Amino acid sequence: MKLLPSLSLFLFLVISSASSASILDNFSQCLSDNTEILIPFSKAFITPNNSTFLPTLQSTAQNLRYLVPSVPKPDFIFTPLLDSHVQAAVICSKQLGIHLRVRSGGHDYEALSYVSQIETPFIIVDLAKLRSVQINIEDNSAWVQAGASIGEVYYRIAEKSKTHGYPAGLALA
């Protein structure tokens, strides 16, 4: 009788692990079908088996209540390298029925970008590598990718001008 609970737990872990692997495999295949530029797997995907998974997941967390072990975690974190990868990720999540959370440059006090209490499985699309900031002082404009933080925007403006500024927020995240 003692074997039954252990066997049940083992089967649950094997099935959930296989399910996560198939979600990753299906998503990866869909991405390659929907993008013209290949995505290096080792640089773009972080799975729970990877030692950098939890540090990456926790790296921009503003609300520490959601970092406890009982809160559901994503099946994997996808870090797109190009804008077209983001578009493909949205298409693939819709096609595969995978819920998507998008994490950008900060200010997520409600944990909406890294937690899903009711929608599982879910993945995170982490825009951390899409953080380009281009400032054009002549026409008073800026192009900022979604992964950039407010601090990076302020810094790039200060590099170009000592008299220009942008009232974007109070925090540097």
MARBA-3410 file (N, C-alpha, C, O; in Angstrom, 1 decimal):
173
0.8,-1.2,0.0,0.0,0.0,0.0,0.8,1.3,0.0,0.4,2.3,-0.5 ~ 2.0,1.2,0.6,2.9,2.4,0.6,3.4,2.7,-0.8,3.8,3.8,-1.0 ~ 3.4,1.7,-1.6,3.9,1.9,-3.0,3.0,2.7,-3.8,3.4,3.5,-4.7 ~ 1.7,2.6,-3.6,0.7,3.3,-4.4,0.8,4.8,-4.4,0.8,5.4,-5.5 ~ 0.9,5.5,-3.2,1.1,7.0,-3.3,2.4,7.4,-4.0,2.4,8.4,-4.7
3.5,6.6,-3.8,4.7,6.9,-4.4,4.6,6.8,-5.9,5.2,7.6,-6.7 ~ 4.0,5.7,-6.4,3.8,5.4,-7.8,2.9,6.5,-8.4,3.2,7.0,-9.5 ~ 1.9,7.0,-7.7,1.0,8.0,-8.2,1.8,9.3,-8.4,1.7,10.0,-9.4 ~ 2.6,9.7,-7.4,3.4,10.9,-7.5,4.4,10.8,-8.7,4.6,11.8,-9.4 ~ 5.0,9.6,-8.8,6.0,9.5,-9.9,5.3,9.6,-11.2,5.9,10.3,-12.1
4.2,9.0,-11.4,3.5,9.1,-12.7,3.0,10.5,-13.0,3.1,11.0,-14.1 ~ 2.6,11.2,-11.9,2.2,12.6,-12.1,3.4,13.5,-12.6,3.2,14.3,-13.5 ~ 4.5,13.3,-12.0,5.7,14.0,-12.3,6.2,13.7,-13.7,6.6,14.6,-14.5 ~ 6.1,12.4,-14.1,6.5,12.0,-15.5,5.6,12.6,-16.5,6.0,13.1,-17.5 ~ 4.3,12.5,-16.2,3.3,13.1,-17.2,3.4,14.6,-17.3,3.4,15.1,-18.4
3.5,15.3,-16.2,3.6,16.7,-16.3,4.9,17.2,-16.9,4.9,18.2,-17.6 ~ 6.0,16.4,-16.7,7.3,16.7,-17.4,7.2,16.5,-18.9,7.7,17.3,-19.6 ~ 6.5,15.4,-19.2,6.3,15.1,-20.7,5.4,16.2,-21.3,5.7,16.6,-22.5 ~ 4.4,16.6,-20.6,3.5,17.6,-21.1,4.3,18.9,-21.3,4.1,19.6,-22.4 ~ 5.1,19.3,-20.4,5.9,20.6,-20.6,6.9,20.4,-21.7,7.0,21.4,-22.5
7.5,19.3,-21.9,8.4,19.1,-23.0,7.7,19.1,-24.3,8.2,19.7,-25.2 ~ 6.5,18.6,-24.4,5.8,18.6,-25.7,5.3,20.0,-26.0,5.3,20.4,-27.1 ~ 4.9,20.8,-24.9,4.5,22.2,-25.2,5.7,22.9,-25.7,5.6,23.7,-26.7 ~ 6.9,22.7,-25.1,8.1,23.4,-25.6,8.4,23.0,-27.0,8.8,23.8,-27.9 ~ 8.4,21.7,-27.3,8.7,21.2,-28.6,7.7,21.7,-29.7,8.1,22.2,-30.7
6.4,21.7,-29.3,5.4,22.2,-30.3,5.6,23.7,-30.5,5.5,24.2,-31.6 ~ 5.8,24.4,-29.4,6.0,25.9,-29.5,7.3,26.2,-30.4,7.2,27.1,-31.2 ~ 8.3,25.5,-30.1,9.6,25.7,-30.8,9.4,25.4,-32.3,9.9,26.2,-33.2 ~ 8.7,24.4,-32.6,8.4,24.0,-34.0,7.6,25.1,-34.7,7.8,25.5,-35.8 ~ 6.6,25.5,-34.0,5.7,26.6,-34.5,6.5,27.9,-34.8,6.3,28.5,-35.8
7.4,28.2,-33.8,8.2,29.4,-34.0,9.0,29.3,-35.3,9.1,30.3,-36.1 ~ 9.6,28.2,-35.5,10.5,28.0,-36.7,9.6,28.0,-38.0,10.1,28.4,-39.0 ~ 8.4,27.6,-37.9,7.5,27.7,-39.0,7.0,29.1,-39.3,6.7,29.4,-40.4 ~ 7.0,30.0,-38.3,6.4,31.3,-38.4,7.5,32.4,-38.4,7.1,33.6,-38.4 ~ 8.7,32.1,-38.4,9.8,33.2,-38.5,10.8,32.8,-39.6,11.0,31.6,-39.9
11.3,33.8,-40.2,12.3,33.6,-41.3,13.7,33.5,-40.7,14.5,32.9,-41.4 ~ 13.9,34.0,-39.5,15.2,33.9,-38.9,15.2,32.9,-37.8,14.4,32.9,-36.9 ~ 16.1,31.9,-37.9,16.1,30.8,-36.9,16.5,31.4,-35.5,17.3,32.3,-35.4 ~ 15.9,30.8,-34.5,16.1,31.2,-33.1,17.0,30.2,-32.5,16.7,29.0,-32.4 ~ 18.2,30.6,-32.0,19.0,29.6,-31.3,18.4,29.2,-30.0,18.2,29.9,-29.1
18.1,27.9,-29.9,17.3,27.3,-28.8,17.9,27.6,-27.5,17.2,28.0,-26.5 ~ 19.2,27.4,-27.4,19.9,27.6,-26.1,19.8,29.0,-25.6,19.9,29.3,-24.4 ~ 19.7,30.0,-26.4,19.7,31.4,-26.0,18.2,31.9,-25.8,18.1,32.9,-25.1 ~ 17.3,31.3,-26.4,15.9,31.8,-26.4,15.0,31.2,-25.4,14.0,31.8,-25.0 ~ 15.2,30.0,-25.0,14.3,29.3,-24.1,15.0,28.9,-22.7,16.1,28.5,-22.7
14.3,29.2,-21.7,14.8,28.8,-20.3,13.7,27.9,-19.7,12.5,28.4,-19.5 ~ 14.0,26.7,-19.4,13.0,25.8,-18.8,13.2,25.6,-17.3,14.3,26.0,-16.8 ~ 12.3,25.1,-16.6,12.4,24.9,-15.2,13.6,24.0,-14.8,14.1,24.1,-13.7 ~ 14.1,23.2,-15.7,15.2,22.3,-15.5,16.6,23.1,-15.6,17.6,22.6,-15.1 ~ 16.5,24.3,-16.1,17.7,25.1,-16.3,18.0,25.8,-14.9,17.1,26.3,-14.3
19.3,25.9,-14.6,19.7,26.6,-13.3,19.4,28.1,-13.3,19.3,28.7,-12.2 ~ 19.2,28.7,-14.5,18.9,30.1,-14.5,17.4,30.4,-14.5,17.0,31.6,-14.6 ~ 16.6,29.4,-14.5,15.1,29.6,-14.6,14.6,30.5,-13.5,14.0,31.5,-13.7 ~ 14.8,30.1,-12.2,14.2,30.8,-11.1,14.9,32.2,-11.0,14.1,33.2,-10.8 ~ 16.2,32.4,-11.1,16.8,33.7,-11.1,16.2,34.6,-12.2,16.0,35.8,-12.0
16.0,34.0,-13.4,15.4,34.8,-14.5,14.0,35.2,-14.2,13.6,36.3,-14.4 ~ 13.2,34.2,-13.7,11.8,34.5,-13.4,11.7,35.6,-12.3,10.8,36.4,-12.4 ~ 12.6,35.6,-11.3,12.5,36.5,-10.2,13.2,37.8,-10.5,13.1,38.7,-9.7 ~ 13.9,37.9,-11.6,14.8,39.1,-11.8,14.1,40.4,-11.8,14.7,41.4,-11.4 ~ 12.9,40.5,-12.3,12.2,41.8,-12.4,11.0,41.8,-11.5,10.1,42.7,-11.7
10.8,40.8,-10.7,9.6,40.7,-9.8,9.5,41.9,-8.9,10.4,42.3,-8.2 ~ 8.4,42.6,-9.0,8.1,43.7,-8.1,7.3,43.3,-6.9,7.3,44.0,-5.9 ~ 6.5,42.2,-7.0,5.6,41.8,-6.0,6.1,40.4,-5.5,5.8,39.4,-6.1 ~ 6.8,40.4,-4.4,7.4,39.2,-3.9,6.4,38.2,-3.4,6.8,37.0,-3.2 ~ 5.2,38.5,-3.2,4.2,37.6,-2.7,4.0,36.5,-3.7,3.6,35.4,-3.4
4.2,36.8,-5.0,4.0,35.8,-6.1,5.2,34.9,-6.4,5.2,34.1,-7.3 ~ 6.3,35.0,-5.6,7.4,34.2,-5.8,7.5,33.0,-4.9,8.5,32.2,-5.0 ~ 6.5,32.8,-4.1,6.5,31.6,-3.3,6.3,30.3,-4.1,5.7,30.4,-5.2 ~ 6.8,29.2,-3.6,6.7,27.9,-4.4,5.3,27.5,-4.7,5.1,26.8,-5.7 ~ 4.2,27.9,-3.9,2.9,27.4,-4.2,2.2,28.1,-5.4,1.2,27.7,-5.9
2.8,29.2,-5.9,2.2,30.0,-7.0,2.7,29.3,-8.3,3.9,29.0,-8.5 ~ 1.8,29.1,-9.2,2.1,28.4,-10.5,3.2,29.1,-11.3,3.3,30.3,-11.3 ~ 4.1,28.3,-11.8,5.2,28.9,-12.6,5.0,28.6,-14.1,4.3,27.7,-14.4 ~ 5.6,29.4,-15.0,5.4,29.1,-16.4,6.1,27.8,-16.8,7.1,27.3,-16.1 ~ 5.6,27.2,-17.9,6.3,26.0,-18.4,7.7,26.3,-18.9,8.6,25.5,-18.8
7.9,27.5,-19.5,9.2,28.0,-19.9,9.2,29.5,-20.1,8.1,30.1,-20.2 ~ 10.3,30.1,-20.2,10.5,31.5,-20.5,11.1,31.6,-21.9,12.1,31.0,-22.2 ~ 10.4,32.3,-22.8,10.9,32.5,-24.2,11.4,34.0,-24.3,10.7,34.9,-24.0 ~ 12.7,34.1,-24.7,13.3,35.5,-24.8,13.6,35.7,-26.3,14.6,35.3,-26.8 ~ 12.6,36.5,-26.9,12.8,36.7,-28.4,14.0,37.7,-28.6,14.4,38.5,-27.8
14.7,37.5,-29.7,15.8,38.3,-30.1,15.5,39.4,-31.1,16.2,40.4,-31.2 ~ 14.3,39.2,-31.8,13.9,40.2,-32.8,12.4,40.4,-32.6,11.7,39.6,-32.0 ~ 11.9,41.5,-33.2,10.5,41.9,-33.1,9.7,40.8,-33.8,8.6,40.4,-33.3 ~ 10.1,40.2,-34.9,9.4,39.1,-35.6,9.2,37.9,-34.7,8.2,37.2,-34.9 ~ 10.1,37.7,-33.8,10.0,36.5,-32.9,8.8,36.7,-31.9,8.1,35.8,-31.5
8.5,38.0,-31.5,7.4,38.3,-30.6,6.1,38.0,-31.4,5.2,37.4,-30.8 ~ 6.0,38.5,-32.6,4.8,38.2,-33.4,4.6,36.7,-33.6,3.5,36.3,-33.4 ~ 5.7,36.0,-33.9,5.5,34.5,-34.0,5.1,33.9,-32.7,4.3,32.9,-32.7 ~ 5.6,34.4,-31.6,5.2,33.8,-30.3,3.7,34.0,-30.0,3.1,33.1,-29.5 ~ 3.2,35.2,-30.4,1.8,35.4,-30.2,0.9,34.5,-31.1,0.0,33.9,-30.6
1.4,34.3,-32.3,0.7,33.4,-33.3,0.7,32.0,-32.7,-0.3,31.3,-32.7 ~ 1.9,31.6,-32.3,2.0,30.2,-31.8,1.2,29.9,-30.5,0.6,28.8,-30.4 ~ 1.2,30.9,-29.6,0.5,30.6,-28.4,-1.0,30.5,-28.7,-1.7,29.7,-28.0 ~ -1.5,31.3,-29.6,-2.9,31.2,-30.0,-3.2,29.9,-30.7,-4.2,29.2,-30.3 ~ -2.3,29.5,-31.6,-2.5,28.2,-32.3,-2.5,27.0,-31.4,-3.3,26.1,-31.6
-1.6,27.0,-30.4,-1.4,25.9,-29.5,-2.3,25.9,-28.3,-2.2,25.0,-27.5 ~ -3.0,27.0,-28.1,-3.8,27.2,-26.9,-3.0,27.3,-25.6,-3.4,26.9,-24.5 ~ -1.9,28.0,-25.7,-1.0,28.2,-24.6,-1.2,29.7,-24.1,-1.1,30.6,-24.9 ~ -1.5,29.9,-22.9,-1.6,31.2,-22.4,-0.3,31.9,-22.3,0.8,31.3,-22.0 ~ -0.3,33.2,-22.6,0.9,34.0,-22.8,1.0,35.1,-21.8,0.0,35.8,-21.6
2.1,35.3,-21.1,2.4,36.5,-20.3,3.6,37.2,-20.9,4.6,36.6,-21.3 ~ 3.5,38.5,-21.0,4.6,39.3,-21.6,5.2,40.1,-20.6,4.5,40.9,-19.9 ~ 6.5,40.0,-20.4,7.3,40.8,-19.4,8.1,41.8,-20.2,8.9,41.4,-21.1 ~ 8.0,43.0,-19.8,8.7,44.1,-20.5,9.7,44.8,-19.6,10.3,44.1,-18.7 ~ 9.9,46.1,-19.7,10.9,46.8,-19.0,10.6,47.1,-17.5,11.5,47.8,-16.9
9.5,46.7,-16.9,9.3,46.9,-15.5,7.9,47.4,-15.2,7.0,47.4,-16.1 ~ 7.7,47.8,-14.0,6.4,48.4,-13.5,5.3,47.3,-13.6,4.2,47.6,-14.2 ~ 5.5,46.2,-13.1,4.4,45.2,-13.0,4.2,44.8,-11.5,4.6,43.8,-11.1 ~ 3.5,45.8,-10.8,3.3,45.6,-9.4,2.3,44.5,-9.1,2.2,44.0,-8.0 ~ 1.4,44.2,-10.1,0.4,43.2,-9.9,0.9,41.8,-10.2,0.1,40.8,-10.1
2.1,41.6,-10.8,2.6,40.3,-11.2,1.9,39.7,-12.4,2.0,38.5,-12.6 ~ 1.3,40.5,-13.2,0.5,40.0,-14.3,1.5,39.4,-15.4,1.0,38.6,-16.2 ~ 2.7,39.8,-15.4,3.6,39.4,-16.5,4.4,38.1,-16.1,5.0,37.5,-17.0 ~ 4.3,37.6,-14.9,5.0,36.4,-14.5,4.2,35.4,-13.7,4.8,34.4,-13.2 ~ 2.9,35.6,-13.5,2.1,34.7,-12.8,0.7,34.5,-13.5,0.2,35.5,-14.1
0.2,33.3,-13.5,-1.1,33.0,-14.0,-1.8,32.1,-13.0,-1.5,30.9,-13.0 ~ -2.7,32.6,-12.2,-3.3,31.8,-11.2,-4.4,30.8,-11.8,-4.6,29.7,-11.3 ~ -5.0,31.2,-12.9,-6.1,30.4,-13.5,-5.8,29.8,-14.9,-6.5,28.9,-15.3 ~ -4.8,30.4,-15.5,-4.6,29.9,-16.9,-3.3,29.1,-17.0,-2.2,29.6,-17.0 ~ -3.4,27.8,-17.0,-2.3,26.9,-17.1,-2.6,25.9,-18.2,-3.7,25.5,-18.4
-1.6,25.5,-19.0,-0.2,26.0,-18.9,-0.1,27.4,-19.4,-0.9,27.9,-20.2 ~ 1.0,28.0,-19.0,1.3,29.4,-19.5,2.8,29.5,-19.7,3.6,28.8,-19.1 ~ 3.2,30.5,-20.5,4.6,30.8,-20.8,4.8,32.3,-20.6,3.9,33.0,-20.7 ~ 6.1,32.6,-20.5,6.4,34.0,-20.4,7.2,34.4,-21.6,8.2,33.7,-22.0 ~ 6.9,35.5,-22.3,7.7,36.0,-23.3,8.4,37.2,-22.7,7.8,38.2,-22.4
9.7,37.1,-22.5,10.5,38.1,-21.8,11.2,39.0,-22.8,12.0,38.5,-23.6 ~ 10.8,40.2,-22.8,11.3,41.2,-23.8,12.7,41.8,-23.4,13.0,42.9,-24.0 ~ 13.4,41.2,-22.5,14.6,41.8,-21.9,15.7,42.1,-23.0,16.4,43.0,-22.8 ~ 15.7,41.3,-24.1,16.7,41.6,-25.1,16.3,42.5,-26.2,17.0,42.9,-27.1 ~ 15.0,43.0,-26.1,14.5,44.0,-27.0,14.5,45.3,-26.2,13.4,45.8,-25.8
15.6,46.0,-26.1,15.7,47.1,-25.2,16.4,48.3,-25.9,17.0,49.2,-25.2 ~ 16.4,48.4,-27.2,17.0,49.5,-27.9,16.3,50.8,-27.6,15.1,50.9,-27.5 ~ 17.1,51.9,-27.4,16.6,53.2,-27.2,17.3,54.1,-28.2,18.5,54.3,-28.1 ~ 16.5,54.7,-29.1,17.1,55.7,-30.1,16.5,57.0,-29.8,15.3,57.2,-29.9 ~ 17.3,58.0,-29.6,16.9,59.4,-29.3,17.3,60.3,-30.5,18.4,60.2,-31.0
16.3,61.1,-31.0,16.6,62.0,-32.0,16.3,63.4,-31.5,15.1,63.8,-31.4 ~ 17.3,64.1,-31.1,17.1,65.5,-30.5,16.6,66.5,-31.5,15.7,67.3,-31.1 ~ 17.0,66.4,-32.7,16.6,67.3,-33.8,15.1,67.3,-33.9,14.5,68.4,-34.1 ~ 14.4,66.2,-33.9,12.9,66.2,-34.1,12.2,65.9,-32.8,11.0,65.5,-32.8 ~ 12.9,65.9,-31.7,12.3,65.7,-30.4,11.6,64.4,-30.3,10.4,64.3,-29.8
12.2,63.3,-30.7,11.5,62.0,-30.7,12.4,60.9,-30.1,13.6,61.1,-30.1 ~ 11.8,59.8,-29.8,12.5,58.7,-29.2,11.8,57.4,-29.7,10.5,57.4,-29.7 ~ 12.5,56.4,-30.1,12.0,55.1,-30.3,12.6,54.2,-29.2,13.8,54.0,-29.1 ~ 11.6,53.6,-28.5,12.0,52.7,-27.3,11.4,51.4,-27.5,10.2,51.2,-27.6 ~ 12.2,50.3,-27.5,11.7,49.0,-27.5,11.1,48.6,-26.1,11.5,49.2,-25.1
10.2,47.7,-26.1,9.4,47.4,-24.9,10.2,46.8,-23.7,9.8,46.9,-22.6 ~ 11.4,46.3,-24.0,12.2,45.7,-22.9,13.1,46.7,-22.2,13.6,46.4,-21.1 ~ 13.1,47.9,-22.7,13.9,49.0,-22.0,13.2,49.5,-20.7,12.0,49.5,-20.6 ~ 14.0,49.8,-19.8,13.5,50.4,-18.5,13.5,51.9,-18.6,14.1,52.5,-19.5 ~ 12.8,52.5,-17.8,12.7,54.0,-17.7,14.1,54.6,-17.5,14.5,55.6,-18.1
14.9,53.9,-16.6,16.2,54.4,-16.4,17.1,54.4,-17.6,17.9,55.3,-17.8 ~ 16.9,53.4,-18.5,17.7,53.4,-19.8,17.2,54.5,-20.7,18.1,55.1,-21.4 ~ 15.9,54.8,-20.7,15.5,55.9,-21.5,16.0,57.2,-21.0,16.5,58.0,-21.8 ~ 16.0,57.5,-19.7,16.6,58.7,-19.1,18.0,58.8,-19.5,18.5,59.9,-19.8 ~ 18.8,57.7,-19.3,20.2,57.7,-19.6,20.5,58.1,-21.0,21.4,58.9,-21.3
19.8,57.5,-22.0,20.0,57.8,-23.4,19.7,59.2,-23.7,20.4,59.8,-24.6 ~ 18.6,59.8,-23.1,18.3,61.2,-23.4,19.4,62.1,-22.8,19.9,63.0,-23.5 ~ 19.9,61.8,-21.6,21.0,62.5,-21.0,22.3,62.5,-21.8,23.1,63.4,-21.8 ~ 22.5,61.3,-22.5,23.7,61.2,-23.4,23.7,62.2,-24.5,24.7,62.7,-25.0 ~ 22.4,62.5,-25.0,22.3,63.3,-26.2,22.1,64.8,-25.9,22.4,65.6,-26.7
21.6,65.1,-24.7,21.2,66.5,-24.4,21.3,66.7,-22.9,20.9,65.9,-22.1 ~ 21.7,67.9,-22.6,21.7,68.4,-21.2,20.5,69.2,-20.8,20.3,69.5,-19.7 ~ 19.6,69.4,-21.8,18.4,70.3,-21.6,17.1,69.5,-21.8,16.1,70.0,-21.4 ~ 17.2,68.4,-22.5,16.0,67.6,-22.8,15.7,66.6,-21.6,16.6,66.1,-21.0 ~ 14.5,66.2,-21.5,14.1,65.2,-20.5,12.7,64.6,-20.9,12.1,65.0,-21.9
12.3,63.6,-20.1,11.0,63.0,-20.4,10.4,62.5,-19.1,11.0,61.8,-18.3 ~ 9.2,63.0,-18.8,8.6,62.7,-17.5,7.8,61.4,-17.6,6.6,61.3,-17.7 ~ 8.6,60.3,-17.5,8.0,58.9,-17.7,7.5,58.3,-16.4,6.6,57.5,-16.5 ~ 8.1,58.6,-15.3,7.7,57.9,-14.1,8.6,58.3,-12.9,9.5,59.1,-13.1 ~ 8.3,57.6,-11.8,9.1,57.9,-10.6,10.1,56.9,-10.3,11.1,57.1,-9.5
10.0,55.7,-10.8,10.9,54.6,-10.5,11.9,54.4,-11.7,11.6,54.8,-12.8 ~ 13.0,53.7,-11.4,14.0,53.5,-12.4,13.8,52.1,-13.1,14.5,51.8,-14.0 ~ 12.8,51.3,-12.7,12.6,50.0,-13.2,11.9,50.1,-14.6,11.6,49.1,-15.2
END
